[in-house]
Amino acid sequence: MPVSRPAVSQHLKALKDAGLVEERSEGVRRIYSLRPEGLQELRDWLDSFWDEALEAFKEEVEKSEGADE
């Protein structure tokens, strides 16, 4: 990968801090794996974001249609 080890470590730390991955040690290595619960939390947030955004868009379209009449 064209990314330095320190950069990868920083990204993994950010994912860990966000609760999206977990880490375990095996000797001198750190093994990272996805946390399904963390991904579900992200999915729930994205779903609510899009639900709100689409509802706001729908309301604007309906306002515009009402103004044309």
C-alpha positions in Angstrom: 0.0 0.0 0.0 1.3 3.5 -0.7 0.4 4.6 2.8 3.0 4.8 5.6 2.6 2.6 8.7 2.2 5.7 11.0 -0.7 6.8 8.8 -2.3 3.4 8.9 -1.9 3.4 12.7 -3.6 6.8 13.0 -6.5 5.7 10.8 -6.9 2.5 12.8 -6.8 4.4 16.1 -9.6 6.8 14.8 -11.7 3.8 13.8 -11.1 2.2 17.2 -12.0 5.4 19.0 -15.2 5.6 17.0 -16.1 2.1 18.1 -16.0 0.6 14.6 -13.1 -1.8 15.2 -11.6 -3.6 18.1 -8.0 -4.6 18.7 -6.2 -7.5 20.3 -2.5 -8.2 20.7 -0.8 -11.3 19.4 2.8 -11.1 20.4 4.2 -7.8 19.0 1.3 -7.5 16.5 -2.0 -5.8 16.9 -4.9 -7.5 15.2 -7.9 -5.3 14.2 -11.4 -6.6 13.5 -14.7 -5.0 12.7 -17.2 -4.5 15.5 -20.6 -5.4 14.0 -22.3 -3.4 16.8 -20.3 -0.3 15.8 -21.2 -0.8 12.2 -24.9 -1.1 13.1 -24.6 2.2 15.1 -23.1 3.8 12.0 -25.8 2.3 9.8 -28.6 3.6 12.1 -27.1 7.1 12.1 -26.8 7.1 8.3 -30.4 5.8 7.9 -31.7 8.5 10.2 -29.6 11.2 8.4 -31.0 10.1 5.0 -34.6 9.8 6.4 -34.4 13.4 7.6 -32.7 14.7 4.5 -35.2 13.0 2.2 -38.1 14.2 4.3 -36.8 17.8 4.1 -36.4 17.4 0.3 -39.9 16.1 0.0 -41.3 19.1 1.9 -39.4 21.5 -0.4 -40.7 19.8 -3.5 -44.2 19.9 -2.2 -43.8 23.6 -1.4 -42.6 24.3 -4.9 -45.4 22.3 -6.5 -47.9 24.3 -4.4 -46.4 27.6 -5.5 -46.8 26.7 -9.2 -50.6 26.2 -8.9 
